[in-house]
Amino acid sequence: MVRRKMSPEERKNQIIKTALELFKDKGYEDTPVSSIIEEAGISKGGFYHHYNSKEELLEDIAALFVDQVLGLIRKIVEREGVSALEKLNSHIREVNALKKEKSSEVFIYLAELYAGGKNLQLERLIFDCGREKLAPLIKEIIEQGWREGDFNTDYPEEAAEIYVRLFLIHQREISELMVPALETGDKGNFQEIMNRVMRKYSFLQKVLEDVLGLPGGSLVLEEVARDTITYLARQVFPDME
C-alpha cells in the first residue's frame, strides 16, 4: 500500500499533535526533537522545514492558543444586545473554559515559561500579544461600559492596558506557584498553594473593579479561578474536595 504524501500543512499539524502528546507524557525538557520526528513518522528535513528548534515549536503552539483566545474575545466584543459587564465576565468565563479544554497545552508552555527554561522569546510573544492585540479589544468593552454608565473611568485606553498587564503579571506569579506544586504531586503542599493563589485572585479582582469603577463583586474572576484551579487539581489529585 502506497502511503499518501502529506501536504506541508498536514505535516506541520502532525508535528504539533505528536509534540503535544510527547510533552504531556515525558515533559518538554525530556522530549528531544529526534523523538518527535520518530513518533510523527516524518524525516528530519520535514521537521526542520517548519521549525528551527524545539523552542520555536513551543512558541508556535503558544501562538496558536493565543490566536484562539483572541478569536474568542473578538466574538464576545461583537455580540449585540449584551452589556459591557456581561461581555467582560464572558471573557473571564470563556477564556478559562478554553484553558480547561486545552489544559495539556497550557500546562506545557506555562511550565516552560515560568517554572522551566525561562523561555524569554515565549514570554515576549505573550506580553506583546496582550499589549498589541488584547488591550484594544478590552478597551472597546470598557468604552461601551462607560457609555452604559456601569464603568466609572475617564481613561478607557489606560484602564485596558492596566487590565491586561495585571492579568499577565498575576498569571506569571500564579503559574510560578502552581506549576511546581502540581508537578511534585504533594497534595498537602498544593492545598496551601491553592489558598495563596486564591488570595491573589481576590486581590486582582478588587484592583480591577477599582480600576474600572465597578462595585465590589461585579466581576466573576474569583469564582471562575476557583473552579479552574479545582479542575486542574483534580487532574492530579482525583479525590480532592
Secondary structure in CASP SS format (residue, H / E / C, confidence):
PFRMAT SS
TARGET T0000
AUTHOR 0000-0000-0000
METHOD secondary structure of the structure
MODEL  1
M C 1.00
V C 1.00
R C 1.00
R C 1.00
K C 1.00
M C 1.00
S C 1.00
P H 1.00
E H 1.00
E H 1.00
R H 1.00
K H 1.00
N H 1.00
Q H 1.00
I H 1.00
I H 1.00
K H 1.00
T H 1.00
A H 1.00
L H 1.00
E H 1.00
L H 1.00
F H 1.00
K H 1.00
D H 1.00
K H 1.00
G C 1.00
Y C 1.00
E C 1.00
D C 1.00
T C 1.00
P C 1.00
V H 1.00
S H 1.00
S H 1.00
I H 1.00
I H 1.00
E H 1.00
E H 1.00
A H 1.00
G C 1.00
I C 1.00
S C 1.00
K H 1.00
G H 1.00
G H 1.00
F H 1.00
Y H 1.00
H H 1.00
H H 1.00
Y C 1.00
N C 1.00
S C 1.00
K H 1.00
E H 1.00
E H 1.00
L H 1.00
L H 1.00
E H 1.00
D H 1.00
I H 1.00
A H 1.00
A H 1.00
L H 1.00
F H 1.00
V H 1.00
D H 1.00
Q H 1.00
V H 1.00
L H 1.00
G H 1.00
L H 1.00
I H 1.00
R H 1.00
K H 1.00
I H 1.00
V H 1.00
E H 1.00
R C 1.00
E C 1.00
G C 1.00
V C 1.00
S C 1.00
A H 1.00
L H 1.00
E H 1.00
K H 1.00
L H 1.00
N H 1.00
S H 1.00
H H 1.00
I H 1.00
R H 1.00
E H 1.00
V H 1.00
N H 1.00
A H 1.00
L H 1.00
K H 1.00
K H 1.00
E H 1.00
K C 1.00
S H 1.00
S H 1.00
E H 1.00
V H 1.00
F H 1.00
I H 1.00
Y H 1.00
L H 1.00
A H 1.00
E H 1.00
L H 1.00
Y H 1.00
A H 1.00
G C 1.00
G C 1.00
K C 1.00
N C 1.00
L H 1.00
Q H 1.00
L H 1.00
E H 1.00
R H 1.00
L H 1.00
I H 1.00
F H 1.00
D H 1.00
C H 1.00
G H 1.00
R H 1.00
E H 1.00
K H 1.00
L H 1.00
A H 1.00
P H 1.00
L H 1.00
I H 1.00
K H 1.00
E H 1.00
I H 1.00
I H 1.00
E H 1.00
Q H 1.00
G H 1.00
W H 1.00
R H 1.00
E H 1.00
G C 1.00
D C 1.00
F C 1.00
N C 1.00
T C 1.00
D C 1.00
Y C 1.00
P H 1.00
E H 1.00
E H 1.00
A H 1.00
A H 1.00
E H 1.00
I H 1.00
Y H 1.00
V H 1.00
R H 1.00
L H 1.00
F H 1.00
L H 1.00
I H 1.00
H H 1.00
Q H 1.00
R H 1.00
E H 1.00
I H 1.00
S H 1.00
E H 1.00
L H 1.00
M H 1.00
V H 1.00
P H 1.00
A H 1.00
L H 1.00
E H 1.00
T H 1.00
G C 1.00
D C 1.00
K H 1.00
G H 1.00
N H 1.00
F H 1.00
Q H 1.00
E H 1.00
I H 1.00
M H 1.00
N H 1.00
R H 1.00
V H 1.00
M H 1.00
R H 1.00
K H 1.00
Y H 1.00
S H 1.00
F H 1.00
L H 1.00
Q H 1.00
K H 1.00
V H 1.00
L H 1.00
E H 1.00
D H 1.00
V H 1.00
L H 1.00
G C 1.00
L C 1.00
P C 1.00
G C 1.00
G C 1.00
S C 1.00
L C 1.00
V C 1.00
L H 1.00
E H 1.00
E H 1.00
V H 1.00
A H 1.00
R H 1.00
D H 1.00
T H 1.00
I H 1.00
T H 1.00
Y H 1.00
L H 1.00
A H 1.00
R H 1.00
Q H 1.00
V H 1.00
F C 1.00
P C 1.00
D C 1.00
M C 1.00
E C 1.00
END
